Amino acid sequence: MGSFTGLDYRGTVKSMSMTEQPERGYSVASYFGLVSCGELAEDDRVELLDGVIVAEPPQDSAHASAVVRLDLVVRAAVAHRGVIRAQMPFIAGGFSAPEPDLAVVPGTVSDYDTRHPTAALLIVEVAGASLPQDRLSKQRIYAAAGCPDYWIVNLRDRCVEVYRQPDAIACAYGSRRIRFAGDEIDLVAFAGARVRVADLLPA
C-alpha cells in the first residue's frame, strides 16, 4: 500500500506514532499513513471505527465458513451488477474505515485501483462475539454513510438481521427485520435478486 491522502494513494501524509493518537481520533488519512510509515502492516487485522483503531479477533471456523458462503451466494445473485469485496476497506466518512465481511459496491473493479470505495449498495457483517459492535457502532457508521442495505449474519441466533432506510443525520436505520433459515431476502439495490438465509448459515 502506498502513501495515502484523501481517498486515494497518490499523496503523502506526515508520519504519526500510534502512541500519539490525535485528540479527535485518527482520521482516515492518518490511519492509512500509519501503514505507509511502517507502524501498521497491510495484513494487520485492524479497522478504523469512529477514529479508533480496533483489533479484529481471529476467525473461528463458523465465521470463516459464513464469509465464504456469503461471497458465493451474493456473487451469484448480483452477477455483473456490482463489485464484490470481502474483508476490504470501505471509507465511511472522515474517521471510519471498517473492513466489512462483504460489501457490494457500484462500478467496476478498475474503479478501485487507486482508491477504496466510499459508497456501498450492500454491506454484510458476520457476527458471533462481535454482535454488539456490529449492531451498535457499525450500524451507526454504515447508516451515516448512506448504505441502503446492511445485514448482520447472526451466528448466535442463526438468523440474518436486515437494516434498511438509513438516516445519515440520525446515524441510524429506520427499519430492522429478522430473517430465519426458511426465509429469503431481497437485495434492495438489485431488482429480482434474492438469497436464501439457509444458504448463508454454516451447518
LINURVEN-V419381 format. One line per field, one symbol per residue. phi: phi as a letter, one per 30 degrees, with the letter a starting at -180 (. if undefined). psi: psi as a letter, one per 40 degrees, with the letter a starting at -180 (. if undefined). burial: b if it has 9 or more other ideal C-beta (glycine too) atoms within 8 Angstrom, else e. A space follows every 50 residues. Layout:
phi = ???
psi = ???
burial = ???
//
This chain:
phi = .ddbbhbbcccbbddbdddcdeedjddeddddddddcidbcecddbbcbh icdcdcdedddddddddddeedddedddhcdaccbchbdbdcjdbbbdbd dabccdjbeddcdbacdcbbcabbccbbddeedddcededdddddiddbb ccddddchabcccbidcdddhacdbbbcbcedcbbdcddbeicabceedc cdd
psi = haihibeafeaiihhhieefhideihidddddddddeeeiidehgiihhf ehhhihiihiddddddddddddddddddbeeihhhhfiihhgaeehgigi dhhhiiaideefdeiiieiidhhhhhhcdedddddcddddddddeehehh ihhhddefihhhhighhddefiiehhihhadeiihihdehhehiihddee hi.
burial = eebbbeebbebebeebebeeebeebbbbbbbbbbbbeebbeeeeebbbbe bebbeeeeeeebbbbbbebbbebbbebbeeebbbbbeeebbbbebbbbbb bbbbbeeeeeebeebbbbbbbbbbbbbbebbebbbebbbbbbbbbebbbb bbbbbeeebbbbbbebbbeebbbeeeeebeeeeebebebbeebbbbbeeb bee
//
